[in-house]
Amino acid sequence: MKTVQVHLALPENVKDFVNIVSRYPYDIDLRSGRHVVDAKSILGIFSLDLSKPITMEIFSDSCDDLLAAVEAFKA
């Protein structure tokens, strides 16, 4: 499992982020405080506090392609 901090301040960022992570077969969660949502769910992401960095948890050890694709969203 790999963990990365991401920042999704604008609605356009959320849409672009979901489009990117949906292309990958990995299970990916976003964690903000005690709330955890599926990173491939637009509605789930909008239920989080987007004013703060969010922890992205990728349940795979060989996900360098995904990490490179979401580089623009890293906090």
C-alpha atoms as a printed R data frame, in Angstrom:
   type eleno elety resid chain resno       x      y       z
1  ATOM     1    CA   MET     A     1   0.000  0.000   0.000
2  ATOM     2    CA   LYS     A     2   1.234  3.505  -0.829
3  ATOM     3    CA   THR     A     3   0.040  6.764   0.673
4  ATOM     4    CA   VAL     A     4   0.201 10.230  -0.944
5  ATOM     5    CA   GLN     A     5  -1.231 13.625   0.029
6  ATOM     6    CA   VAL     A     6  -3.379 15.232  -2.699
7  ATOM     7    CA   HIS     A     7  -5.108 18.602  -2.956
8  ATOM     8    CA   LEU     A     8  -8.431 18.892  -4.836
9  ATOM     9    CA   ALA     A     9  -9.550 22.465  -4.197
10 ATOM    10    CA   LEU     A    10 -11.640 23.081  -7.343
11 ATOM    11    CA   PRO     A    11 -14.548 21.059  -8.781
12 ATOM    12    CA   GLU     A    12 -12.642 20.792 -12.081
13 ATOM    13    CA   ASN     A    13  -9.755 19.194 -10.183
14 ATOM    14    CA   VAL     A    14 -12.093 16.566  -8.743
15 ATOM    15    CA   LYS     A    15 -13.479 15.705 -12.182
16 ATOM    16    CA   ASP     A    16 -10.001 15.426 -13.716
17 ATOM    17    CA   PHE     A    17  -8.717 13.394 -10.766
18 ATOM    18    CA   VAL     A    18 -11.599 10.887 -10.978
19 ATOM    19    CA   ASN     A    19 -11.118 10.540 -14.746
20 ATOM    20    CA   ILE     A    20  -7.446  9.680 -14.183
21 ATOM    21    CA   VAL     A    21  -7.801  7.236 -11.271
22 ATOM    22    CA   SER     A    22 -10.747  5.441 -12.916
23 ATOM    23    CA   ARG     A    23  -8.390  4.195 -15.649
24 ATOM    24    CA   TYR     A    24  -6.397  2.087 -13.172
25 ATOM    25    CA   PRO     A    25  -7.419 -1.286 -11.691
26 ATOM    26    CA   TYR     A    26  -6.080 -0.492  -8.215
27 ATOM    27    CA   ASP     A    27  -8.345 -0.004  -5.209
28 ATOM    28    CA   ILE     A    28  -7.867  3.631  -4.177
29 ATOM    29    CA   ASP     A    29  -9.336  5.370  -1.149
30 ATOM    30    CA   LEU     A    30  -9.298  8.998  -0.071
31 ATOM    31    CA   ARG     A    31  -9.119  9.741   3.655
32 ATOM    32    CA   SER     A    32  -9.904 13.060   5.327
33 ATOM    33    CA   GLY     A    33  -9.981 12.802   9.107
34 ATOM    34    CA   ARG     A    34 -12.163  9.835   9.981
35 ATOM    35    CA   HIS     A    35 -13.987  9.815   6.628
36 ATOM    36    CA   VAL     A    36 -12.906  7.375   3.903
37 ATOM    37    CA   VAL     A    37 -14.359  7.329   0.370
38 ATOM    38    CA   ASP     A    38 -13.635  5.548  -2.904
39 ATOM    39    CA   ALA     A    39 -11.319  7.754  -4.993
40 ATOM    40    CA   LYS     A    40 -13.280  6.799  -8.127
41 ATOM    41    CA   SER     A    41 -16.508  8.315  -6.745
42 ATOM    42    CA   ILE     A    42 -17.152 11.969  -7.574
43 ATOM    43    CA   LEU     A    43 -19.981 12.225  -5.029
44 ATOM    44    CA   GLY     A    44 -17.848 10.571  -2.379
45 ATOM    45    CA   ILE     A    45 -15.026 13.048  -2.923
46 ATOM    46    CA   PHE     A    46 -17.394 16.024  -2.676
47 ATOM    47    CA   SER     A    47 -18.483 14.741   0.760
48 ATOM    48    CA   LEU     A    48 -14.936 15.394   2.061
49 ATOM    49    CA   ASP     A    49 -13.473 18.679   3.301
50 ATOM    50    CA   LEU     A    50 -11.649 19.745   0.121
51 ATOM    51    CA   SER     A    51 -10.078 22.808   1.721
52 ATOM    52    CA   LYS     A    52  -7.407 20.583   3.298
53 ATOM    53    CA   PRO     A    53  -4.971 18.090   1.769
54 ATOM    54    CA   ILE     A    54  -6.458 14.607   1.490
55 ATOM    55    CA   THR     A    55  -4.635 11.315   1.983
56 ATOM    56    CA   MET     A    56  -4.807  8.993  -1.033
57 ATOM    57    CA   GLU     A    57  -4.277  5.324  -0.183
58 ATOM    58    CA   ILE     A    58  -3.405  3.050  -3.092
59 ATOM    59    CA   PHE     A    59  -3.749 -0.648  -2.336
60 ATOM    60    CA   SER     A    60  -0.893 -1.771  -4.579
61 ATOM    61    CA   ASP     A    61   2.872 -1.605  -4.297
62 ATOM    62    CA   SER     A    62   3.552 -1.345  -8.031
63 ATOM    63    CA   CYS     A    63   1.557  1.771  -8.912
64 ATOM    64    CA   ASP     A    64   4.257  4.131 -10.198
65 ATOM    65    CA   ASP     A    65   2.213  4.738 -13.370
66 ATOM    66    CA   LEU     A    66  -0.712  6.036 -11.296
67 ATOM    67    CA   LEU     A    67   1.559  8.182  -9.109
68 ATOM    68    CA   ALA     A    68   3.026  9.799 -12.221
69 ATOM    69    CA   ALA     A    69  -0.471 10.461 -13.625
70 ATOM    70    CA   VAL     A    70  -1.662 12.250 -10.472
71 ATOM    71    CA   GLU     A    71   1.545 14.257  -9.968
72 ATOM    72    CA   ALA     A    72  -0.299 17.557 -10.613
73 ATOM    73    CA   PHE     A    73  -2.629 16.893  -7.654
74 ATOM    74    CA   LYS     A    74   0.040 16.130  -5.050
75 ATOM    75    CA   ALA     A    75   0.039 18.507  -2.092
